[in-house]
Amino acid sequence: MVTRPKLPRTVWILGIVSLLMDLSSEIYHALLPAFLTVTLGLPVVAMGAIDGIAEATANIAKLVSGRLSDRQQRRKPWILLGYGMAALSKPLFPLAQGALPVLGARFVDRIGKGIRGAPRDAMIADETPAELRGAAYGLRQALDTVGGFLAPLAAIGLMILFADDVRTVFWIAVIPAILSFLFAWAMLREPEQHVSPANSKVAWGGWRALDIGVRRLIGVGFLFGLARFSESFLILKAMDVGLAPVWSPLVLALFSLAYLVLAYPAGALSDRMEPKSVLLAGIGVLIVADLWLAQAGALWSVFAGVALWGAHMALTQGIFSRMIADAAPEAQRATSFGAFFFASGVAALLASLGAGWMWDRGGPAETFTVAAGVAAVAGAMLWLLPARTTR
């Protein structure tokens, strides 16, 4: 009987680092929608703009850091810079007095996220055998989502403990972010150089320099991103059918629980079958979730739709990463991740702005129905892609 190799130490370390940072970030994320729309009285389109600009910024940073990481053949410095910036941004939230300072804090936080993203995913590909990549990305996503699951529950408990003093809660959320950076600094090791120095210095030729398989996946990812607006809109949908703002973080907790439970099994499944099939299933789940939420009128029905949204994330996010890792040449690994995340970031900006505009104009039913249609087009485009090749 052949023993299946174990996942590398680096995957576990990066998963724990992600868990701690996500625990911090998602406390802010869970409380910001109600804070912006209820406390500050801003329109939903403003929340969509803040989320979209913040996420697009993160993904633009991934494009730059990915290319520089490949040129230098170094991953750890970029990962530490990203987590360090995110940790330093956290105190800006409790100090903010209005929408613009909140946008500034999210901007710095997401730049940090962007800088670390492509080198981190490239480091996983560097260290993990091809036959375990699905499980590796699934595990990192699962550990990351543990933080996403615990954060909303912590937000509710801390809000009750401190009598709705959101600024105090924001100060406490700084702690896991600092721990995340310190753990990465102490435990991560730079992987051995995996390509020759000559190959690593190939000049960057823009879009055409990317592998054709990577470019096709970027196209699918962009279209899919247009259907994937911020999870903040799930919170607004629950509040629209009667959920009190103080309990709104429960929406993200349920979303993260569904994501957490399925992320690793979905990744491991992609090691045993065609990853494209798993990804197509995830897009199908998103279509069902959107159509369900478009008609949901009771809180239990919204919660069911939220769980489906979490399931679709488990079936898509790690799978996209392993498919990029399979398609990208080794010398362009971080660059390919960066380009993919850049395109996804542009799509995230357009999706959140468009969702906010449609929500203010036509309500949640129109917003979720249009998103389902866009997801269906992305699924059709993915279905037409040729079978994978693994590098």
Secondary structure by P-SEA (a helix, b strand, c coil): ccccccccaaaaaaaaaaaaaaaaaaaaaacaaaaacccccccaaaaaaaaaaaaaaaaaaaaaaaaaaaaacccaaaaaaaaaaaaaacccccccccaaaaaaaaaaaaaaaaaacaaaaaaaaacccccaaaaaaaaaaaaaaaaaaaaaaaaaaaaaaaccaaaaaaaaaaaaaaaaaaaaaccccccccccccccccccccccccccaaaaaaaaaaaaaaaacccaaaaaaaaaaacccccccaaaaaaaaaaaaacaaaaaaaaacccaaaaaaaaaaaaaaaaaaaaacccaaaaaaaaaaaaaaaaacaaaaaaaaaacccccaaaaaaaaaaaaaaaaaaaaaaaaaaaaacccaaaaaaaaaaaaaaaaaaaaaccccccc
